[in-house]
Amino acid sequence: MSKASCNQDWEAVIGLEVHNQLATDSKLFCGCSVAYGSEPNHHTCPVCLALPGSLPVLNRRAVENAIRAALATHCTVNERSVFARKNYFYPDLPKGYQISQFEEPLATGGWVEIPTDGESGEGEARRIRLTRIHMEEDAGKSIHDAADVTRVDLNRTGVPLIEIVSEPDLRSPEEAGAYLRALREILRYVEVSDADLEKGQFRCDANVSVRRRGESELGTRTELKNLNSFRFVEDAVRAEIERQIEVIEEGGEIRQATLRYDPDRGRIHVMRLKEDAHDYRYFPDPDLIPLAIEAEAVRAARESLPELPEDKRARFQSEYGLSAYDAGQLTASRGLADFFEAAARAHGAPKSVANWVQRDVLAALKEREVELEATAITPEALSMLVKMVDDGRVTARNARPLVAVLVETGGDPEALVQERGLEAVSDTGLLESVADEVIAANPKAVDGFRGGDPKVLNFLMGQVMKKTQGKADPGQVRELLARKLGG
């Protein structure tokens, strides 16, 4: 089945359920640590092990973070929500049920905006509606080793989560990826979660169905479980869309099922036939009273929210004259946005600073695989370096390697330039002399330029820059050579 056929004849209908770990020191109903990477079964207690007589106590910080997440995604926070027992049996679920929310969740409604035209960000944003956000505890982890032995680690049992459920508004794997990136960005901006995919703090289940283009009735959906990278989500959804279309076109029927995606083979495997809500026998947890959230608490949480990514992007475009693409890149994280804004204000020319951040700072971060906050570079240092380039005190060619130095060790750009002898050559007499030497040493190139080949000028410029060790201003060199050659 070709992708072209899929696009012309079929439409995908996709809804996502995101399980996001809240930023707390302890679990949702006990005081055990949520620290990552500890030895198996070292962060457990009678409550998360479900020992007889133990009772849960709700984590206030988790509730506060859940409210902030709901407000940041434009949800309505409900005055009353109820914790329920979701009953199922699995080795890593010691109680035999998971404490979650069902009929009365923490929040409902809301939306997340995604770009409509890929990475350029120039088009109108599209709103993906949310159904609900509810709180729940995580299960443990089953570890399958090479000897076909399964071991159970209960460190994650009881870790606080919110489940963010979207409406089936997504229509392609690419939109699913864009939605997840936008949602993760929001959660990190408002500091309710690190949303670290590698640590399992941000996981996704994807509900997928297909229908012939133009139809309104939904097809039978399947659920892809525990996808923990943006690429895997896109690949898995794409593979399931193609599988469903192939089954239907060959006369088969789609069965509601829970699926697993094998990223190594790009294949979909059936784990079990899909359960419905009644299979879990939800009922209110008798050990937990309903959660009552006062309007004043919601108001205070709303007022404490920082500027959200969508608002910051719009402001960067209007206040600093940046394109939608540039504003999108510079607001990809709250730390990066704050860094750029501080550097731009210190320098006074936002577009110049934006170019250096996007080109050189981000390249240095990518090469070292670090977050900006973990480096030594400061907005003031970058601003000073860019200003030195703009003032002609150092060439861009010689300044660019210094960004990596600032990222690694920090320092004073002026001192670095002086220590390394990178000051720009501004002596007109010296440049005149070097230009004359280059012209005299390259008569064929000179003849070529005078014969009508303007590209030769770049070669001659390169020779001058080489002799001045990159310290000459390229614009000044070009103007000088063109004048001497009569161009």
VOGU-3710 file (C-alpha; in Angstrom, 3 decimals, decimal comma):
1> mskascnqdw> 0,000/0,000/0,000  1,598/3,244/-1,066  1,475/6,404/1,028  -0,042/8,215/-1,939  -2,967/5,777/-1,995  -3,432/6,249/1,747  -3,532/10,033/1,433  -5,949/10,034/-1,511  -8,485/7,462/-0,391  -8,208/7,194/3,384
11> eaviglevhn> -8,155/9,404/6,428  -6,511/8,528/9,735  -8,190/9,389/13,033  -5,764/9,548/15,941  -6,160/10,300/19,625  -3,323/10,226/22,141  -3,180/9,382/25,836  -0,054/10,821/27,432  1,164/9,574/30,805  3,349/12,254/32,345
21> qlatdsklfc> 5,263/12,026/35,611  4,784/15,016/37,884  7,801/16,748/39,409  7,691/15,730/43,074  10,185/14,321/45,550  7,847/11,593/46,777  5,165/9,273/45,456  1,483/10,066/45,059  0,202/8,343/48,197  3,294/7,737/50,362
31> gcsvaygsep> 6,637/9,303/51,278  8,858/7,028/49,174  11,382/8,712/46,892  10,788/8,937/43,147  14,548/9,196/42,409  15,495/7,587/39,103  18,159/4,919/38,662  18,181/3,353/42,133  18,611/-0,338/42,789  15,376/-2,290/42,193
41> nhhtcpvcla> 12,857/-2,296/45,040  14,785/0,227/47,172  12,047/2,903/47,169  9,130/0,972/48,614  7,061/0,960/51,791  3,919/-0,755/53,138  1,693/1,673/51,189  3,177/1,132/47,733  3,672/-2,587/48,456  -0,027/-2,820/49,443
51> lpgslpvlnr> 0,649/-4,465/52,795  -2,462/-5,041/54,930  -3,499/-2,067/57,038  -1,570/0,546/55,038  -3,502/3,631/53,908  -2,780/6,175/51,161  -2,210/9,887/51,875  -2,478/12,240/48,889  0,623/14,239/47,876  -0,303/17,953/47,933
61> ravenairaa> 2,552/18,958/45,623  1,373/16,484/42,989  -2,107/18,022/43,060  -0,675/21,539/42,694  1,400/20,461/39,685  -1,580/18,725/38,110  -3,638/21,917/38,457  -0,858/23,969/36,813  -0,691/21,499/33,924  -4,448/21,693/33,468
71> lathctvner> -4,468/25,487/33,424  -1,497/25,660/31,049  -3,453/23,522/28,574  -6,618/25,659/28,955  -8,601/22,990/30,822  -11,379/23,591/33,323  -10,293/22,440/36,770  -13,204/20,712/38,466  -14,171/21,673/42,009  -14,565/17,993/42,864
81> svfarknyfy> -12,709/14,967/41,568  -12,754/11,383/42,775  -10,043/8,748/42,966  -11,163/5,335/41,755  -9,771/1,828/41,729  -8,961/0,482/38,291  -8,924/-3,276/38,757  -6,609/-5,533/36,790  -4,011/-8,125/37,652  -0,393/-7,950/36,596
91> pdlpkgyqis> 2,846/-8,914/38,387  4,038/-5,303/38,731  0,756/-4,090/40,273  0,962/-5,245/43,915  -2,497/-4,043/44,999  -4,287/-5,744/42,142  -5,684/-2,340/41,219  -4,354/1,076/40,213  -5,561/4,242/41,908  -6,719/6,518/39,110
101> qfeeplatgg> -9,671/8,780/38,297  -12,568/7,830/36,048  -16,018/9,383/36,137  -14,929/12,568/37,934  -11,449/13,597/36,729  -9,362/16,540/37,888  -9,931/18,608/34,726  -11,826/18,556/31,449  -11,757/20,330/28,111  -8,774/22,389/27,017
111> wveiptdges> -6,530/22,326/23,972  -2,976/22,239/22,673  -1,960/24,201/19,578  0,224/22,650/16,873  1,681/24,207/13,704  -0,170/23,371/10,504  2,805/23,454/8,167  5,631/21,472/9,658  8,755/23,160/10,930  8,487/26,540/9,249
121> gegearrirl> 5,879/27,680/11,745  4,648/30,355/9,350  1,054/29,126/9,076  -1,908/29,291/11,429  -1,809/27,060/14,482  -4,442/24,340/14,839  -6,057/23,453/18,150  -6,121/19,829/19,230  -8,884/19,452/21,795  -8,345/17,690/25,109
131> trihmeedag> -10,947/15,433/26,651  -9,624/15,326/30,193  -6,665/15,312/32,541  -6,764/12,960/35,475  -4,337/11,935/38,196  -3,164/8,394/38,804  -0,332/6,362/40,253  2,180/4,509/38,114  2,609/0,748/38,147  5,895/-1,066/38,688
141> ksihdaadvt> 8,200/-2,366/36,015  8,605/-5,884/34,682  12,159/-6,632/33,561  12,541/-9,437/31,034  16,072/-10,822/30,747  17,805/-13,028/28,198  17,161/-16,189/30,212  13,378/-15,810/29,806  13,086/-14,765/33,443  10,881/-11,841/34,428
151> rvdlnrtgvp> 11,774/-9,799/37,487  9,629/-7,120/39,066  10,932/-3,720/40,224  8,415/-1,797/42,337  10,380/1,458/42,652  7,985/3,183/40,221  4,865/1,863/41,925  2,934/4,877/43,155  4,904/7,505/41,224  2,520/10,445/40,547
161> lieivsepdl> 1,227/10,772/36,995  -1,272/12,785/35,066  -2,915/11,225/32,049  -3,700/13,769/29,341  -6,301/12,454/26,895  -6,830/14,160/23,559  -9,882/14,085/21,339  -9,401/12,127/18,067  -8,437/15,328/16,244  -5,064/14,269/14,824
171> rspeeagayl> -4,922/13,178/11,201  -1,353/12,052/10,539  1,745/10,633/12,241  3,415/14,002/11,779  0,582/15,778/13,591  0,847/13,248/16,423  4,549/14,046/16,767  3,904/17,794/16,647  1,226/17,487/19,341  3,528/15,545/21,664
181> ralreilryv> 6,369/18,024/21,216  4,051/20,961/21,915  2,550/19,283/24,989  5,965/18,383/26,410  7,144/21,947/25,816  4,201/23,322/27,818  4,709/20,931/30,742  8,391/21,838/30,960  7,674/25,576/30,666  5,361/25,577/33,682
191> evsdadlekg> 7,778/23,317/35,581  5,319/20,586/36,468  7,496/17,870/34,944  10,927/17,201/33,467  9,083/15,043/30,894  12,279/13,077/30,262  11,449/10,433/27,671  14,541/8,333/28,400  13,518/8,043/32,059  9,964/7,043/31,201
201> qfrcdanvsv> 8,503/10,311/32,498  6,606/11,042/29,282  4,944/8,053/27,618  2,191/7,771/25,078  -0,593/5,381/24,052  -1,996/6,034/20,586  -5,558/5,207/19,522  -5,705/4,761/15,757  -8,488/4,128/13,272  -9,016/4,817/9,573
211> rrrgeselgt> -12,008/5,735/7,437  -12,547/6,510/3,788  -11,989/10,147/3,057  -15,227/12,123/3,311  -16,892/9,766/5,785  -17,835/11,008/9,264  -18,322/7,733/11,119  -15,320/6,552/13,105  -13,723/3,225/12,310  -12,766/0,531/14,813
221> rtelknlnsf> -9,771/1,741/16,781  -6,733/-0,040/18,088  -4,391/1,123/20,845  -0,602/1,203/20,583  0,888/1,014/24,068  3,880/2,609/25,817  5,553/4,565/23,036  8,429/6,499/24,567  9,943/8,561/21,770  8,536/10,987/19,241
231> rfvedavrae> 10,007/9,003/16,365  8,554/5,720/17,632  5,114/7,310/17,962  5,227/8,572/14,381  6,622/5,285/13,028  4,167/3,150/15,008  1,122/5,209/14,008  2,234/5,183/10,373  2,693/1,397/10,428  -0,722/0,856/12,053
241> ierqieviee> -2,490/3,136/9,568  -0,999/1,193/6,665  -1,866/-2,151/8,346  -5,496/-1,188/8,898  -5,929/0,047/5,329  -4,424/-3,153/3,967  -6,703/-5,327/6,135  -9,855/-3,457/5,060  -8,946/-3,349/1,371  -8,368/-7,110/1,436
251> ggeirqatlr> -11,871/-7,658/2,835  -10,960/-8,112/6,492  -12,191/-6,345/9,615  -10,278/-4,387/12,212  -10,603/-5,864/15,693  -10,365/-3,640/18,745  -7,085/-4,642/20,334  -4,074/-3,510/22,320  -0,943/-3,523/20,176  2,813/-3,365/20,610
261> ydpdrgrihv> 5,165/-1,762/18,116  8,530/-3,396/17,356  10,765/-0,485/16,267  13,576/-2,781/15,118  11,365/-4,522/12,556  8,773/-1,817/12,066  6,062/-4,381/12,836  2,837/-4,317/14,842  2,045/-7,181/17,246  -1,239/-7,912/19,025
271> mrlkedahdy> -0,823/-8,058/22,817  -4,449/-8,731/23,734  -7,978/-7,953/22,664  -8,866/-4,471/23,857  -10,596/-4,038/27,184  -13,413/-1,549/27,692  -13,899/0,582/30,795  -16,345/-1,885/32,335  -13,656/-4,588/32,215  -11,685/-2,656/34,841
281> ryfpdpdlip> -14,638/-2,502/37,279  -13,944/1,075/38,348  -15,367/2,153/41,693  -14,508/5,047/44,065  -11,560/4,248/46,329  -12,978/3,922/49,857  -9,641/4,922/51,397  -9,575/8,348/49,718  -12,145/11,098/50,168  -13,153/13,184/47,112
291> laieaeavra> -10,635/15,866/46,211  -12,125/19,349/46,673  -10,277/22,203/44,957  -11,208/25,720/45,997  -11,568/28,489/43,424  -8,929/30,524/45,261  -6,380/27,737/44,783  -7,092/27,678/41,046  -6,825/31,467/40,829  -3,476/31,478/42,651
301> areslpelpe> -2,147/28,717/40,403  -3,247/30,596/37,282  -1,529/33,787/38,433  1,706/31,918/39,141  1,997/30,511/35,616  4,837/31,872/33,489  4,331/33,175/29,967  3,289/30,158/27,903  5,188/29,108/24,751  2,468/30,194/22,306
311> dkrarfqsey> 2,305/33,659/23,912  6,067/33,997/24,042  6,402/33,106/20,346  3,855/35,774/19,415  5,604/38,363/21,565  9,039/37,564/20,141  7,675/38,141/16,645  6,019/41,450/17,479  8,591/42,837/19,938  11,813/41,659/18,316
321> glsaydagql> 10,765/41,427/14,670  11,602/37,734/14,417  10,077/35,330/11,911  7,702/32,646/13,130  10,405/30,042/12,491  13,052/31,936/14,481  10,629/32,623/17,322  9,724/28,934/17,387  13,349/27,842/17,640  14,194/30,373/20,330
331> tasrgladff> 11,217/29,399/22,503  11,787/25,650/22,214  12,605/25,664/25,922  11,976/28,203/28,633  15,687/28,348/29,486  16,675/29,065/25,888  14,008/31,753/25,524  15,109/33,488/28,725  18,762/33,279/27,639  18,048/34,819/24,240
341> eaaarahgap> 15,916/37,577/25,683  18,541/38,566/28,262  21,293/38,573/25,609  19,149/40,543/23,156  18,365/43,221/25,726  22,015/43,500/26,747  23,112/43,838/23,114  20,302/45,958/21,700  20,035/44,186/18,323  17,778/41,138/18,796
351> ksvanwvqrd> 18,096/39,766/15,254  21,885/39,720/15,447  21,790/37,871/18,770  19,113/35,492/17,454  21,399/34,459/14,584  24,239/33,624/16,967  22,003/31,695/19,353  20,387/29,646/16,594  23,555/28,976/14,643  26,380/28,754/17,168
361> vlaalkerev> 24,944/28,250/20,650  22,518/25,530/19,573  25,259/23,829/17,522  27,554/23,772/20,562  24,779/22,324/22,736  23,941/19,647/20,169  27,569/18,645/19,759  27,958/18,208/23,535  24,471/16,748/24,056  23,754/19,092/26,955
371> eleataitpe> 20,987/21,455/27,984  21,761/25,177/28,058  21,256/25,302/31,821  24,117/22,813/32,309  26,691/25,010/30,532  28,883/27,956/31,590  27,799/30,451/28,921  25,931/33,551/30,093  23,702/35,938/28,128  26,074/38,799/28,987
381> alsmlvkmvd> 29,089/36,948/27,567  27,347/36,105/24,306  26,063/39,646/23,998  29,589/41,030/24,458  31,038/38,665/21,847  28,366/39,501/19,279  28,855/43,222/19,907  32,589/42,852/19,324  31,834/41,253/15,947  29,269/43,903/15,044
391> dgrvtarnar> 31,761/46,651/15,982  34,464/45,117/13,793  36,784/44,315/16,705  36,863/40,610/15,797  35,687/38,800/12,693  32,779/36,395/12,808  35,105/33,669/11,558  37,380/34,043/14,578  34,584/34,682/17,046  32,517/31,597/16,279
401> plvavlvetg> 34,899/29,058/17,904  34,790/31,148/21,065  31,102/30,298/21,551  32,110/26,688/22,238  34,705/27,935/24,738  32,074/30,008/26,521  29,754/27,001/26,610  32,486/24,781/28,055  34,249/27,043/30,543  32,678/30,499/30,407
411> gdpealvqer> 34,926/33,533/30,584  35,319/37,098/29,354  35,074/37,361/25,528  37,363/40,399/25,427  40,044/38,563/27,386  39,688/35,476/25,186  40,102/37,553/22,022  43,201/39,267/23,400  44,764/36,074/24,782  44,405/34,322/21,434
421> gleavsdtgl> 45,456/37,289/19,333  42,179/37,415/17,438  41,754/41,167/17,249  40,585/42,249/13,812  43,103/43,854/11,457  41,886/47,401/10,922  45,157/48,930/9,676  44,269/50,157/6,181  47,899/50,377/5,165  48,552/46,774/6,156
431> lesvadevia> 45,475/45,543/4,270  46,534/47,543/1,207  49,948/45,875/1,322  48,515/42,356/1,716  46,024/42,960/-1,116  48,850/44,113/-3,412  50,835/40,952/-2,572  47,889/38,697/-3,368  47,165/40,484/-6,666  50,822/40,259/-7,717
441> anpkavdgfr> 51,040/36,545/-6,829  47,896/35,556/-8,772  48,037/37,139/-12,261  45,802/34,440/-13,838  43,074/35,054/-11,285  43,358/38,781/-11,829  43,036/38,325/-15,589  40,012/36,082/-15,029  38,279/38,696/-12,919  39,003/41,429/-15,411
451> ggdpkvlnfl> 37,796/39,077/-18,153  34,339/38,943/-16,586  34,472/36,121/-13,987  33,263/37,680/-10,692  33,755/34,404/-8,763  37,516/34,899/-8,895  37,125/37,704/-6,373  36,140/35,136/-3,720  39,391/33,262/-4,303  41,436/36,435/-3,935
461> mgqvmkktqg> 39,520/37,344/-0,799  40,336/33,942/0,626  44,031/34,536/0,010  43,927/37,863/1,845  41,991/36,343/4,754  44,535/33,509/4,916  47,458/35,944/5,113  45,725/37,929/7,856  44,775/34,726/9,736  41,087/35,563/9,368
471> kadpgqvrel> 41,478/38,839/11,231  40,469/41,123/8,376  36,902/42,256/7,856  35,597/40,361/4,784  33,509/43,298/3,584  36,464/45,634/3,804  38,678/43,146/1,942  36,118/42,686/-0,845  35,728/46,425/-1,290  39,506/46,923/-1,317
481> larklgg> 40,171/44,211/-3,917  37,313/45,322/-6,149  38,664/48,871/-6,124  42,228/47,776/-6,929  41,039/45,507/-9,751  38,728/48,095/-11,176  35,603/46,001/-10,462
//
